[in-house]
Amino acid sequence: MSGDTYGWFYAIITLYVMSCVAAATYARRRNAAPENDSGDAMKNHFGAGKGLGGVALFFTLSASLFSAYSVEGIAWEAWFKGWFATRWIPAGVGVYMCFLILAPRFNALGQQRGYLTVSEVVYDRFAAPNSAFHLTAHLLRVLTFAAMMLPIFTYQVSQFVSCGRIAEAFTGGEVSETGAILLFALIMLFVECLGGLRAVAYTDIIQGVMLIVGSLVFFIASGVEFGGLARAKQYFVEEGKFATMPSTAGSWSIISYTSFVLRVSVAATMFPHLAMRLFVAKDPKMLQRGLAGMNFTFFWVQLSTMIAGWTAVYALRNTASVKDISNQQSIFGYLALELKAASRFGDFAASLLVLAAFAAMISTADSGLLAFSTMLVRDIYQPYARLLWKKAPMDGASLKYIGSVTSICGLLIGLCLSIYNVREGKPDITGLFSIQTVTPIHAIPAVWGGLHLHWLSGEAVLAGLVAGLTAGLVMVLDPDFNDKRVLGLDEHSSGWNTSVFALMINLGVVAVFTIVEKFLWKPPKATQLSGTRPLFVGPKVDKMLSNPLCWVVMLFTLLAACPFWYKQESAVKYVGAMSSYAFTSLFFSFVLALQVSAMYLFRWETFQPVGEEEKAVEEGAAASTSTSGKA
């Protein structure tokens, strides 16, 4: 069958657009329903009112991680670097392992205090009397806000650029990159403006089902048409491709593999659109079970994409090379086009998965845009607007309007950056993922430490944050330290990312400052200001962290998924149709997924900040008295 017609593709995209319109319209109605209405127009739109639950929560949590990286980035990396692409699986499971530290407390605080952003938590945690100076909490809020802008816009750029490149490759140039970017930006803006976070969550259900079904159908079709992984392995052996283990250090090395896994596991917990889902989950039990099950979705979607990339090495052997493929980002689109031309079944499978990929990218970009709007309103406008404009409106309707305008501005910034990236051709998709952890990783002491270490002061965290951000930016911009700066990447000659070194400086400064405060100079605590609500986490250790043996086992399992225990540059051996080091990486990743799932199911504990229980009792008593008085 010729690949010149796109009947399936246009039919599926029409159904998808109609489904998005229906989902966004329904979400708008649900936001106004009494069971969802929080009484705050801004929170109803940007925070899904009283929260998300059920199927929508599960799919929106999953969809937040299935993006351009999962589809386009992994496929290209598997095609270009072979078995090295398996690093994405342990890194993904590692993110959920690290969310064990945050999820129970984030969810409880979101429900009890109405938080929507990480910076809100940071401000309240280090507000006086938890710091020596009132200014400390303000600086921490603004700096964490700034640090989290990088992942928001790199996410947007990567989604738009991938949409454009896949569309152009799959349609043989019939749809241009810029045209595809603008089309999907319009869909994204419509969904967000009409129904907010709830609309994004409902469209996540659509794209989640499409991605799950599409991955399976695409996997079957590529196996039927191109011989699947078994034929690809035969080709690798015949041609001597991917025949040796990575070197110890340097780019695409065992160290860079390990650095990626550890860095992503930690830093991705600071991505604001992921944290927002934890705040707005209505039912802790549903969140607990959803997170327990999501570990395993990587072995469906991302592994399927990897296999597609490995299959593409053989399937595109006569048509694709690094030189031929513009910016090294269109492997997924070219493979889909090849499959489309192979048979009617291939046409359907390719069209379905390409649309599912587009849907996933739109959803992720929309999530980032919502996070940007919410953060700008909650962390900057509400606290500081009246310092400049005494009559700045603060009612819910006005905040919703300001957030919507902010979304449009954020979208325009993302579009400009995306079009610039298309023209410049760098960094590529995996490069964008590399640099997006440079700044948010430095919020970890403030958030992880702030949530669990009641003795940690705001001044110690602020000193570490400033030192880490400064060192990180100097390192990533220094071409002598960052070997890959010219490519728009973030990597030292050893293979470690520069952000890892900067984080060590951050943590070191926090530790030194804390020791000085404890033993040499104990600063006085500032008095609590009227209108603030400091967060007191107390000395209690959660069940998630109370047994260090569980964490030792999980960390060793995560490290075992990294191939540092293989001999560098030795000949690759095979387990079936897969290299032995790729197989062991996936095996230990699956073992880790089981361990993390068990932790969510059996160690989850609802968090209650110090003083909140008494406050709830007092509020309940006051409400009861008020009701009795009216009677």
NORFEN-V744166 format. One record per pair of residues at least 4 apart in sequence whose ideal C-beta (glycine too) atoms are under 7 Angstrom apart, sorted by sequence separation. I is the first residue (numbers start at 0). GAP is how many residues later the second one is. If there is no record, write none. Layout:
# NORFEN-V744166
I GAP
I GAP
This chain:
# NORFEN-V744166
5 4
6 4
7 4
8 4
9 4
10 4
11 4
12 4
13 4
14 4
15 4
16 4
17 4
18 4
19 4
20 4
21 4
22 4
23 4
24 4
25 4
26 4
28 4
32 4
39 4
40 4
41 4
42 4
47 4
51 4
52 4
54 4
55 4
56 4
57 4
58 4
59 4
61 4
65 4
67 4
68 4
69 4
70 4
71 4
72 4
73 4
74 4
75 4
76 4
77 4
80 4
86 4
87 4
88 4
89 4
90 4
92 4
93 4
94 4
98 4
101 4
102 4
103 4
104 4
105 4
106 4
107 4
108 4
115 4
117 4
118 4
119 4
120 4
121 4
122 4
125 4
131 4
134 4
135 4
136 4
137 4
138 4
139 4
140 4
141 4
142 4
143 4
147 4
148 4
149 4
150 4
151 4
152 4
153 4
154 4
155 4
156 4
157 4
158 4
159 4
160 4
161 4
162 4
163 4
164 4
165 4
166 4
170 4
174 4
175 4
176 4
177 4
178 4
179 4
180 4
181 4
182 4
183 4
184 4
185 4
186 4
187 4
188 4
189 4
190 4
191 4
194 4
196 4
197 4
198 4
199 4
202 4
203 4
204 4
205 4
206 4
207 4
208 4
209 4
210 4
211 4
212 4
213 4
214 4
215 4
216 4
217 4
218 4
219 4
220 4
221 4
226 4
228 4
229 4
230 4
231 4
232 4
233 4
234 4
248 4
251 4
252 4
253 4
254 4
255 4
256 4
257 4
258 4
259 4
260 4
261 4
262 4
263 4
270 4
271 4
274 4
275 4
276 4
282 4
283 4
284 4
285 4
286 4
287 4
288 4
289 4
296 4
297 4
298 4
299 4
300 4
301 4
302 4
303 4
304 4
305 4
306 4
307 4
310 4
311 4
312 4
315 4
319 4
325 4
329 4
330 4
331 4
332 4
333 4
334 4
335 4
336 4
337 4
341 4
342 4
343 4
344 4
345 4
346 4
347 4
348 4
349 4
350 4
351 4
352 4
353 4
354 4
355 4
356 4
357 4
358 4
359 4
360 4
361 4
362 4
363 4
364 4
365 4
366 4
367 4
368 4
369 4
370 4
371 4
372 4
373 4
374 4
375 4
376 4
377 4
378 4
379 4
380 4
384 4
385 4
393 4
394 4
395 4
396 4
397 4
398 4
399 4
400 4
401 4
402 4
403 4
404 4
405 4
406 4
407 4
408 4
409 4
410 4
411 4
412 4
413 4
414 4
415 4
416 4
417 4
418 4
419 4
426 4
428 4
429 4
430 4
431 4
436 4
442 4
443 4
444 4
445 4
446 4
447 4
448 4
455 4
457 4
458 4
459 4
460 4
461 4
462 4
463 4
464 4
465 4
466 4
467 4
468 4
469 4
470 4
471 4
472 4
473 4
477 4
490 4
491 4
495 4
497 4
498 4
499 4
500 4
501 4
502 4
503 4
504 4
505 4
506 4
507 4
508 4
509 4
510 4
511 4
512 4
513 4
514 4
515 4
516 4
527 4
540 4
541 4
547 4
548 4
549 4
550 4
551 4
552 4
553 4
554 4
555 4
556 4
565 4
573 4
577 4
578 4
579 4
580 4
581 4
582 4
583 4
584 4
585 4
586 4
587 4
588 4
589 4
590 4
591 4
592 4
593 4
594 4
595 4
596 4
597 4
598 4
599 4
607 4
610 4
611 4
612 4
613 4
614 4
615 4
616 4
617 4
618 4
619 4
620 4
621 4
622 4
623 4
624 4
625 4
626 4
30 5
31 5
37 5
43 5
51 5
67 5
68 5
109 5
114 5
124 5
125 5
130 5
167 5
174 5
193 5
222 5
225 5
235 5
247 5
250 5
280 5
297 5
319 5
324 5
375 5
376 5
392 5
393 5
425 5
426 5
455 5
483 5
495 5
515 5
516 5
540 5
573 5
574 5
577 5
607 5
29 6
37 6
42 6
108 6
114 6
127 6
130 6
221 6
235 6
245 6
246 6
247 6
248 6
267 6
280 6
321 6
324 6
339 6
385 6
449 6
474 6
475 6
478 6
483 6
490 6
491 6
516 6
527 6
573 6
36 7
76 7
77 7
167 7
191 7
245 7
247 7
338 7
339 7
384 7
448 7
474 7
478 7
483 7
489 7
571 7
572 7
51 8
76 8
166 8
167 8
190 8
191 8
245 8
426 8
476 8
481 8
482 8
489 8
574 8
167 9
190 9
324 9
481 9
482 9
489 9
125 10
126 10
338 10
339 10
481 10
482 10
37 11
73 11
125 11
245 11
319 11
338 11
339 11
449 11
480 11
36 12
37 12
108 12
164 12
167 12
190 12
381 12
448 12
30 13
35 13
163 13
166 13
30 14
35 14
73 14
122 14
125 14
163 14
319 14
335 14
475 14
445 15
565 15
163 16
444 16
481 16
122 17
162 17
163 17
335 17
480 17
30 18
121 18
122 18
162 18
315 18
335 18
562 18
121 19
311 19
315 19
444 19
445 19
314 20
159 21
162 21
380 21
118 22
121 22
308 22
315 22
376 22
475 22
562 22
311 23
314 23
441 23
474 23
560 24
118 25
159 25
376 25
117 26
118 26
376 26
441 26
471 26
474 26
64 27
307 27
441 27
471 27
474 27
560 27
559 28
560 28
373 29
376 29
117 30
372 30
375 30
438 30
441 30
471 30
470 31
556 31
560 31
372 33
438 33
371 34
372 34
437 34
467 34
470 34
556 34
557 34
467 35
556 35
372 37
467 37
368 38
371 38
437 38
466 38
467 38
553 38
556 38
466 39
368 41
464 41
553 41
368 42
463 42
466 42
552 42
553 42
463 43
463 45
462 46
463 46
462 47
460 49
463 49
549 49
459 50
462 50
437 52
434 53
459 53
434 54
458 54
459 54
433 55
434 55
543 55
430 56
433 56
430 57
459 57
430 58
440 58
455 58
543 59
426 60
456 60
542 60
425 61
426 61
437 61
441 61
444 61
543 61
425 62
426 62
436 62
440 62
444 62
542 62
433 63
541 63
441 64
458 64
444 65
541 65
46 69
45 70
42 71
240 72
536 72
537 72
535 73
536 73
534 74
535 74
535 75
228 78
231 78
234 78
231 79
234 79
228 81
231 81
228 82
231 82
196 83
227 83
230 83
453 83
453 84
214 85
218 85
225 85
451 85
453 85
214 86
217 86
221 86
450 86
226 87
66 88
211 88
218 88
225 88
68 89
214 89
221 89
225 89
67 90
71 90
210 90
217 90
67 91
66 92
451 93
67 94
71 94
272 94
272 95
275 95
272 97
272 98
275 98
326 98
271 99
328 99
327 100
328 100
326 101
271 103
224 114
221 117
224 117
220 118
224 118
150 120
151 120
224 121
147 122
147 124
220 124
220 125
220 128
217 131
216 132
217 132
216 135
217 135
216 136
213 138
214 138
213 139
59 140
59 141
62 141
209 142
213 142
59 144
62 144
55 145
58 145
62 145
65 145
209 145
210 145
51 146
55 146
58 146
61 146
209 146
47 149
51 149
55 149
58 149
206 149
209 149
210 149
45 150
46 150
47 150
54 150
44 151
45 151
117 152
206 152
47 153
205 153
206 153
117 154
116 155
206 156
117 157
81 159
82 159
203 159
81 160
115 160
202 160
168 161
83 162
115 163
169 163
199 163
30 164
114 164
164 164
165 164
168 164
5 165
30 165
164 165
168 165
171 165
23 166
27 166
165 166
169 166
199 166
19 167
23 167
27 167
30 167
93 167
97 167
101 167
161 167
165 167
169 167
199 167
26 168
29 168
83 168
96 168
97 168
109 168
164 168
168 168
24 169
90 169
94 169
105 169
109 169
270 169
16 170
23 170
86 170
90 170
93 170
94 170
98 170
109 170
199 170
266 170
269 170
19 171
23 171
26 171
80 171
89 171
93 171
97 171
106 171
269 171
26 172
105 172
106 172
83 173
86 173
90 173
94 173
105 173
196 173
263 173
266 173
269 173
86 174
90 174
94 174
106 174
183 174
187 174
191 174
262 174
266 174
269 174
23 175
26 175
102 175
186 175
190 175
265 175
22 176
25 176
101 176
106 177
187 177
191 177
269 177
183 178
187 178
191 178
265 178
22 179
22 180
106 180
19 183
22 183
102 184
169 184
18 187
102 188
165 188
165 191
98 192
95 195
162 195
95 198
162 198
95 199
161 199
92 202
158 202
92 205
158 205
159 205
91 206
158 206
63 209
88 209
154 209
155 209
63 210
91 210
154 210
192 211
155 212
63 213
88 213
154 213
155 213
87 214
88 214
191 215
60 216
151 216
59 217
151 219
85 220
151 220
84 221
188 222
56 224
84 224
184 226
147 227
51 228
73 228
77 228
50 229
51 229
52 229
56 229
60 229
50 230
51 230
52 230
56 230
74 230
78 230
144 230
184 230
50 231
69 231
73 231
77 231
47 232
49 232
53 232
57 232
61 232
69 232
73 232
76 232
77 232
46 233
52 233
56 233
60 233
74 233
75 233
78 233
70 234
74 234
78 234
144 234
180 234
262 234
61 235
65 235
69 235
73 235
144 235
255 235
258 236
262 236
74 237
180 237
258 237
262 237
140 238
180 238
258 238
254 239
255 239
250 240
254 240
177 241
254 241
258 241
79 242
252 242
249 243
177 244
250 244
176 245
248 245
249 245
248 246
79 248
75 252
78 252
75 253
159 254
75 255
159 255
74 256
118 256
71 257
74 257
116 257
156 257
160 257
115 258
116 258
119 258
155 258
159 258
163 258
119 259
71 260
118 260
152 260
156 260
160 260
70 261
116 261
152 261
156 261
160 261
115 262
116 262
155 262
152 264
156 264
161 267
157 271
157 274
156 275
153 278
153 281
154 281
153 282
150 285
70 286
149 286
149 288
70 289
149 289
150 289
149 290
298 291
146 292
147 292
66 293
67 293
146 293
264 293
65 294
66 294
146 295
147 295
146 296
62 297
66 297
260 297
295 297
294 298
143 299
62 300
63 300
260 300
62 301
260 301
294 301
143 302
294 302
63 303
257 304
256 305
291 305
139 306
256 306
257 306
291 308
253 309
290 309
291 309
253 310
287 312
287 313
253 314
287 316
139 318
244 318
247 320
136 321
139 321
244 321
246 321
135 322
139 322
142 322
146 322
244 322
245 322
246 322
283 322
135 323
138 323
244 323
45 324
121 324
125 324
244 324
117 325
121 325
124 325
139 325
243 325
244 325
120 326
130 326
135 326
243 326
45 327
130 327
131 327
243 327
244 327
45 328
121 328
129 328
130 328
242 328
243 328
117 329
242 329
241 330
125 332
2 334
41 335
125 335
244 336
2 337
2 338
1 339
7 339
11 339
15 339
0 340
7 340
11 340
232 341
0 342
8 342
12 342
0 343
7 343
11 343
15 343
232 344
8 345
0 346
104 346
100 347
229 347
228 348
101 349
228 349
75 353
76 353
41 354
40 355
44 355
39 356
40 356
72 356
41 357
45 357
71 357
72 357
41 358
40 359
68 360
72 360
41 361
67 361
68 364
131 391
131 392
133 392
131 393
132 393
131 394
130 395
133 395
128 396
127 397
128 397
127 398
128 398
127 399
128 399
127 400
127 401
129 404
126 405
128 405
127 406
126 407
123 409
123 410
124 410
123 411
124 412
103 438
103 440
100 443
99 444
96 457
96 461
93 464
89 468
89 471
89 472
89 495
96 495
82 496
85 496
88 496
92 496
99 496
88 497
82 498
107 498
82 499
85 499
89 499
92 499
96 499
99 499
107 499
85 500
88 500
92 500
95 500
99 500
103 500
111 500
103 501
89 502
103 502
104 502
92 503
103 503
